[in-house]
Amino acid sequence: MTRRRSSYRSLASLQRDNRACRACAEAGYPLESPPAFEGRSGQVAMIVGQAPGVVEGLERRPWRGRAGRTLRGWLELDEEPFYETFYCASITRCYPGRHPSGRGDRPPTPFERDLCAFWLDWELQLLRPRLVLLVGGLAVRRLLGRARLTECIGSRYELGGAVAIPLPHPSGASGWLNDAANRGRLAEALRLVREEVGRLDSATRVV
C-alpha cells in the first residue's frame, strides 16, 4: 500500500516510503518493476533520468543497462565513482514495460509522471543538490520547461539554487546524436559537466 506523508524530515524515511510505492499500479498502469533509485544524504550532485529500463527494474539500481554504460562513458566515470558522485533518480521510478511498437521502452504517461513527481520534489528539497544533470527530453521538460533538446543542450540553467545541465538520453533507440551539430552540443554539455564536477571536488577538498 502506497504511503505518502505530508512532510519528511529525512531522506532515509522518504526513500523507505518510495521503495514501497505502487501508486501507478494501484491506478491501473501495467508496471513491470518496483521503484529503482539510489543515493544517500550528503551527495551534492544528482542525475534525473526518464524511467528505469528492464535491467534497472530487475536489479533495482539506476543506469545498470546499456544506456548507463554509455552515460558513464560520456562522464568518464567507472561504475562505483559514478554512484558515489551522483544521487540517481528519475521522473518515474518503475520500469514501464516495452513500447507497443517493440522499439525501446514505453514512455511514462503524463498521469504516471504526475503521480511520481511527489518523490522527486521531496528529494530535491531534502538533498539540496548543487549540480543536477537532466538526462533526456522528459527530465528537461519536467524540470526546466524546455520543449526541444537542441535549444538547451550545451547550456547551464538555474534550478532551485543548483546548476542544471541538460543531456540527451544515451539510449540506443534515440537518433538525436546522428546529427553532427547535436554531437557538438553534447560535447559542450559534457565540458560544462566536467567543469561543475571539478568545482564540487575543489569545494569538498577545501572543506
Salt bridges, closest charged atoms under 4 A:
ASP17 OD2 - ARG5 NE 3.22
GLU38 OE1 - ARG61 NE 2.65
GLU59 OE1 - ARG64 NE 2.76
GLU79 OE2 - ARG61 NH1 3.75
GLU79 OE1 - ARG64 NH1 2.62
GLU79 OE1 - ARG72 NH2 3.83
GLU80 OE1 - ARG61 NH2 3.61
GLU84 OE2 - ARG40 NH2 2.53
ASP105 OD1 - ARG98 NH1 3.56
GLU112 OE1 - ARG106 NH1 2.87
ASP114 OD1 - ARG142 NH1 3.01
GLU123 OE1 - ARG93 NH2 2.61
GLU151 OE2 - ARG148 NE 3.66
GLU188 OE2 - ARG191 NH2 2.75
GLU195 OE2 - ARG156 NH2 1.91
GLU195 OE1 - ARG191 NH1 3.10
GLU195 OE2 - ARG199 NH2 3.51
GLU196 OE2 - ARG156 NE 2.70
GLU196 OE2 - ARG199 NH1 2.65
